[in-house]
Each structure stands twice: as structure tokens, then as C-alpha cells.
Amino acid sequence: MRKFVILVVAGVLTAGVSSAQVPVPTSGNVFFGYSYYNTPLGVNRQSLNGWQGSVEGKVLPFIGIVGDFSANYGNLNFPAVCGLPPCPVSLSINSHVDNLLFGPRVSVPISGIRPFAEALFGFGHVSTHGAGNDTSFATGIGGGIDFRLIRILAWRVQGDYIHTHLFDTPQNDVRLATGIVVRF
């Protein structure tokens, strides 16, 4: 009997907490598109190409919570380490940079367009075939604009400044993206 009472009390408390004034997303959007990533990782500023996706749930009419994911691929030049001359100045190594970021997005729909600004926090990861791997805390600040095509579809143009600290060196990266948005 005692276990039954504990289960009933726990169920009532759980139901009370879940029905509290916690904002539950009632609308939002899903984005997927091309991503251009420019980073000083390695010898000098270098560019990578890839994809970006995000999911936004609106908790208030002008505020949403975003999960943002990107992967960019290409060759990065890293300093060469060798002891015998002639030694190349740098080595081109096949690499990819991934970002997993979350945070708030503020947007205002205006006559067929929706400009937005966001502040994102999460992780950046670089994987190289030969120069090692690393993961660091990442922050992103940026924004963009959605152009409505039809009621549920829009085209997005977006730019973000992403700060990481990979291989014990700070990077100030630029990520530009464009693609399709499905609104719900």
C-alpha cells in the first residue's frame, strides 16, 4: 500500500509540473542548405564547403529556441613538422569542421520576409586525417532573413560569426548559408 501511495503522489506531482507555465513550442521551422565556412585554422584563413541544418521551435511569437548543426569539408593547410631539408612550409590535409549549437533566436515577420538574430552556444569539432582531432566550446552570433515562397516554404540567407578554440588556438570563423525552410 505504501508503494502505491508513493506512486500516486509522484504521478500527481509530475502532472502538476508538466502542466505548469512552461513554454511549449507550437510553431517553428526546419532549415537545410549549403554552408560556406571560412576559418583561420591551420596556416592562414581557409575555406570549406558543406551543409547546415537547424530546427527552431517558437516559444513566444517573436522568440524561438534553435538547434543548429553544420559540417564543412575540404583541405586545410597545416604547418609541416620535419627535421630534414628541403621541408615543405605546410601540408594540405583533408579535414572537416562540425558545429553543434543551441540558443535563442529573435525574429519579426514583415510582409513576406522574416529577419532574425540569434545567439548560439555549443561545441565545435575538427577532424583531420593526419594532424589530429579536437573539440572545444563554441559560440555563435548571427542572423539572416527568410523570404517566403509559399505559405509553408521560404528561402533563407544566413550569416554567423563562430568563435572556437581548437588546437589551443582561438579561431574567429565566418559561416554563410543558404537553403530551404519548411515552416510548421
N, C-alpha and C positions, 0 to 999 in steps of 0.2 A: 504493500500500500504506500509506503514511504517513497519508493522509486516512482510510482505512478504520480504522486503529488508533485515531486520534483520535476518530472517530465511536463506536467500540465503547466506549472509555473514558468518553466523555461520556454515553453511554447507561447504562452501569453506575453512574456517579456519580449521574445523575438518578434512576434506580430506587432507589438507596440512600437518597437524600434523601427521596424521596416515601414510602418505607416506614418512615421514622423515626417517632418517637413524637409526631407532630403530631396534635392532636385534630381529628377529622373529625366533623361533626355527624351523628348517627344518628337524631335525632328533632327535633321542633320544632313551630312553628305559623305560621300566616298569619292576620293580622288585617286587617279592613277595616270602617270605620264612620264615623259622624258626628263632626265635630270642632267645638268652640266655642273661639274664640281671643280673649283679652282682652289688649289692648296699649296702652301709653301713647304709641304712635307718632302724631305729629300734635299736635293742640291739647290733648287730655285723654285719659283712658282710654276706649277704644272697643272694640266687639265685632265680630267677624267670624265667619261660619259657613262650614263646608267639610267636607272629608273627611280621614281619616288612614288610613294603611296601614302595616303592618310585617311583617317576616319575621324569625323567630327560629330559629336553629339551636343545638341543645343540644350543647355540647362536653363537659360533665360533667352528672351527674344534676340538679344544682341551679344550674348556670351555663350561660347561653346568650349568643350574640352576636346583636345585633339591628341590623337596618337599618330605619329609621323615616322615613316620608315623609308630609308633610301639606301641604295647600293650603287656605287660607281666604280668602274673598272678601267684599267689601262696600264701603261708602263710608266713607272716613276723612276727618275734618276736619283740614285743614292751615291754618296761618296765611296770611292773604291778604297779598300784597305789591302795593300800589298807591300812587300818588302823589297822586291827586285825591280829595277828599272828595265824597260820602259813600263810605266804603270798608268793605266787609264785614270783620268780625273774622276769619272763617275761610271757607274754601271746602271743600265736600264733594266729594271726588274718588274715583271708582271705583278700587279698589285690590285687590291680592291679596298675601298673605304666604305664602311657601313655606319649608318647613324640610326639610333632608336631614341626618339624624343617624344616627350609628352608635355602638355601645358595648356594654358588658356588662349582662346582666340576671340577677339572682339571684331564684330562685323556689322555693317549697316547696309541693308538693301536699298538701292536708289534706282528706280526706273530701269530695270533690266540689267543692272550691274550690281555687284556686291564687293566693295573694297573691304579688306580685312587686315588686321595686325595681330601678331602672335608673339608670345614669349615661351620658348620651349626648353626643357631640361631633360637630360638622359645620358646616353653613352655613345661614344664614337669608338670605332674599332678599325684598325688597319691590318690587313693580312698581305704579306709579301711572300713570294716564292724565292727565298734566299736571304732576305735581310731581317727576318723575324716578324713577330706579330705583337700588337699592343692594343690595350683598351684604356680609355680614360673617360672621365666625366666630360660631358659636352653641354654647351648652352647655345641656344639659337634665338635670334631676334630677327623678325622679318615681317613680310606682308605680301599682299598680292591683290588681285582683282579677278572675280568670276564674271564672265559675260554670258548671260542667259541665251541659250539657243532655242530650247523649247521648255515647257513647264518643268520637267524633271532633269533636263540636261543643261550643262553650262561648260564653257571653256575657261580654264584657269591659266593665268600667268602669275608666277610667284618668284620671289627672291628672298634669300635668308643669309644672314651673317652667322656662321657657326664657329664657335671657339672650342678647340680641343687642346689636349696636352699630351700628344703621342710621342713615344720615344724620349720622354723627359724634355721635350721642346714644345713651347706653345705655338699653336697654329691658329691663324685667323683666316678661315675659309669662306668662300663665296659659293653658294648653291643657287642655281637658277633652274626653274622647272616650268613645264607647260604640259597640259593634258586635259583629259575629260573629267568632269564632275557629274556624279549622279546624286541628285538630291532626293531625300525622303522626308 
